[in-house]
Amino acid sequence: MSGATRNIYKLFVGNLPWTIGNKELQLYFSKFGHVSSAQVVFDKQQGLSKSYGFVTFSTRDGFNSASNQNTHTLEGRVLNIQAANN
């Protein structure tokens, strides 16, 4: 399968605690499957987290496992998880 036709298993993750960075986001979601990318979105001027990010899984199984879990909690905050619009 070429990269152009491969599905991307990407989740939007909202309501992130401001203390969470890329490594922590990847670590949390890696329990569902291999995470190929985890990015917290930061305000470029202030350098602070915008409290959301994106997680990309390398397999559909990891994506589905994370998507199908009812509640995700990280540092006491319930996360908002949904399929990302590519």
C-alpha positions in Angstrom: 0.0 0.0 0.0 1.4 3.4 -0.9 1.4 6.3 1.6 -1.2 8.1 -0.5 -3.8 5.4 -0.2 -3.1 4.2 3.3 -5.8 5.1 5.9 -4.8 7.4 8.7 -6.0 6.5 12.1 -6.0 9.9 13.7 -7.9 11.0 16.9 -8.6 14.5 18.1 -8.0 14.8 21.8 -9.6 17.7 23.6 -9.6 19.0 27.2 -6.0 18.1 27.8 -4.4 19.3 31.1 -1.9 22.1 30.4 0.8 19.9 32.0 0.6 17.3 29.2 3.2 17.3 26.4 3.8 15.1 23.4 5.6 12.4 25.3 2.8 12.1 28.0 0.1 12.0 25.3 1.9 9.3 23.4 2.6 7.3 26.6 -1.1 7.4 27.6 -2.4 6.3 24.2 0.2 3.7 23.6 -1.7 1.3 25.9 -4.3 1.0 23.1 -1.8 0.3 20.3 1.3 1.6 18.5 1.2 5.4 18.3 3.0 6.7 15.3 2.5 10.4 16.3 1.3 12.4 19.2 1.1 16.2 19.0 -0.1 18.6 21.6 -1.0 22.0 20.0 0.7 24.9 21.6 0.2 28.7 21.3 3.1 29.8 19.2 3.4 33.2 21.0 2.9 32.2 24.6 4.3 28.7 24.4 1.3 27.3 26.4 -0.8 24.3 25.5 -4.1 25.0 23.8 -5.5 22.0 25.7 -5.9 19.8 22.6 -3.9 17.6 20.3 -3.9 14.7 17.9 -2.8 11.1 18.2 -2.2 8.9 15.1 -2.1 5.1 15.4 -0.3 2.9 13.0 -3.1 0.3 13.0 -6.9 0.3 12.9 -7.0 -1.9 16.0 -5.2 0.7 18.2 -7.5 3.5 16.8 -10.6 1.4 17.4 -9.5 0.4 20.9 -9.0 4.0 21.9 -12.1 5.2 20.2 -14.3 2.6 21.8 -13.3 3.2 25.3 -16.1 5.2 27.0 -14.0 7.5 29.2 -10.4 8.7 29.0 -9.0 10.5 32.0 -5.6 12.1 32.2 -4.4 13.9 35.4 -8.0 14.1 36.6 -9.5 15.5 33.5 -11.9 13.7 31.3 -10.7 13.9 27.7 -12.8 14.6 24.6 -11.9 12.0 22.0 -13.2 11.9 18.4 -12.0 10.9 15.0 -10.0 13.7 13.5 -10.9 15.3 10.2 -7.9 14.8 8.0 
